[in-house]
Amino acid sequence: MARVVDRQSAYGIMSLALKVELELNESRQPVLISPPGSFFLRTVSSMVIKFALKLLMGILLVSTLLHWPGTSAGQETPVPNLLKNGSLETPYYGQGPQTRTVPNGWNLWIGTGEPNALPHNDPLQVLDGTVAWSIKQSGAAFTAAGYQQVTVNPGDNLRASAWGWVFTCNDAIKSCATTEPPYHRSDPTAGAALRVGIDPSGGTDPTAASIQWSAALAPYDQWVEMSVTTAAQGSTVTIFLYMTQAQGLALNDVYWDNASLVIAAAGTTTTDTGGEVPYVVPQGVRPDGSIVHVVQTGDTLWSIAYAYIDYDVTVESIAELNGLKANTRILQPGQELEILPPGSVDPLTGQPVTPGTALTASTQPALTAIPTGTA
């Protein structure tokens, strides 16, 4: 149930009411030049107003408390998380090399590269609990997937979600430091991509065609939620936290936290993008020199254009490239918008390409394809 009024607003209104009451108290002093009976009438009027104000204050206070998080009234029953250790908390256990560990209840699949996987306790990259799961490799791209198998009832409609954060940087000395939060700005030429998936058949191969995936997102320097919904085909399903990069920069870091698998409302199987994003962060340059933005919940043409202002794009240019009107207000999560066409940006330097200039040849691994999967 929605909160009727927030605590700050309620306190503000009550403070105003108290101020008015004090002023009324001062106004109750008799005035000798007033006509007979005026003092009595003014006193009665102020008493009525004071009673109304006190009644309003009481209503506001009760309404606030009834709808404030943590109170019993109006609070929905939490949906149980079917995952073991969805918060990815300690203890962590070794899996292979000494610097490769997994949270209790989880496993790690490595496709390419040799990433480290450890608990991470920097509060900036911890969304829930005391640690997040950090998977990173310096100087090279990697492809990996955390996963967990869960016992369910056949036919259960399930929603899997997790929050991801990406930091990529080609400056191993200063780590792309900035003076503004989060104080390190990613280099999007890494072409990072994260996805959350469910294998409704319970397999442990993240390249299987049976997996239902969320949209691939590049949550540079911020937490973004990804989610997907599908129906279980048997008594076991598997949730995947998938990550990859197109280019291996000096620093390639991925953080995962707050994963969940819950019974969703009955209905049609859907693929969600998730995405509670406070602001739009530019997504990476693709190997063909184009920039394509995957729309997240809350994105608008204006906010997307502002995110790519360094490339001199405008609302009008994005609308024209995608066959939209400049005043389009509703964008669908997961919708792909072309920001710049192929050949516009050098995928290695991230700099705009002068017409007639060839793109820099890439010696780095190509972006690992993320299977779309069908049920």
Secondary structure, DSSP 8 states (H G I E B T S, - for coil): ---SS-HHHHHHHHHHHHHHHHHHHHHTS--TTS-TTHHHHHHHHHHHHHHHHHHHHHHHHHHHHHHSTT-STT--------STTTT--S-EEE-SSTTBEEETT-EEEEEES--EEEEE--GGG--SSS-EEEEEESSS--EEEEEEEEE--TT-EEEEEEEEEEEEES-TTTTTB-SSTTSB---GGG--EEEEEEETT----TT-TT-EE---B--BTS-EEEEEEEE-SSSEEEEEEEEE-SS--SEEEEEEEEEEEEE--SS----------SS-----B-TTS-EEEE--TT--HHHHHHHTGGGT--HHHHHHHTT--TT-----TT-EEEEE-TTSB-TTT--B--TT-------S-----------
